[in-house]
Amino acid sequence: MKLFDDLRNLDRNNIGGWPKSVKTFFTVLLFLVIMLVGWYIVISDQQDTLQNLAGQETKLKQEFSDKQAKSVNLEALQQQLDEMKDMLRQLLRQLPSKTEMPELLVDVSQTALSAGLQQELFQPGTEVPKDFYAEKPIQLKMIGTYHQFGAFISGVASLPRVVILTMHDVSLTPLNPAGKGAEPAANQLLVLQGTVKTYRYLDDSETSEAKNSKVKKPGGRK
């Protein structure tokens, strides 16, 4: 064919003198190469996009499955949550109420006296409301033996209302320490001093007030 003959007889040093058929051939070939490179670049980008979309599709399917499973069990979970709230309210009702708190403090003090403890200090502090309960610190200093302190704890546990006493910076030390290495006798007088906290439940109105006051504190303002 004439085109092949022209290609064999090309003068590489005289491109301008090439036959028209050869120039047309290389023009078409260059155009095809450009189209092929452009197509590859476009398809490559689209493949990356397709892979990303496929990954997002898998993630969305998993999220949908999780939400669907939760929605199917939503009624049962809500019922379980309501039951837990009821149990919590019942447990809180076992703590003393606001009106019972003063009498309870008197009962605790009287229990200490009945156990034979000497009260040097029994001073209730300012009540601190929390989310659903209130804590009342009590500074105290009592003197007695191991057995008397044991009787006191047992007496508090036997009170009609549930009484929770938590110790904060409380120390129990001998009143008159024995010599070094000597073991304290059973009737050794001990000094219990520090701060204990007792708790009561908040009624619905007090709970709302506690939440509102918490929101109004610095750092919790809306």
Secondary structure as UniProt FT lines:
FT   HELIX           2..8
FT   TURN            12..13
FT   HELIX           15..17
FT   HELIX           20..72
FT   HELIX           74..92
FT   TURN            93..94
FT   TURN            98..100
FT   HELIX           101..114
FT   TURN            115..116
FT   STRAND          118..124
FT   STRAND          128..129
FT   STRAND          133..144
FT   HELIX           146..157
FT   STRAND          166..174
FT   TURN            180..181
FT   TURN            186..187
FT   STRAND          190..201
FT   HELIX           204..216
FT   TURN            218..219
//
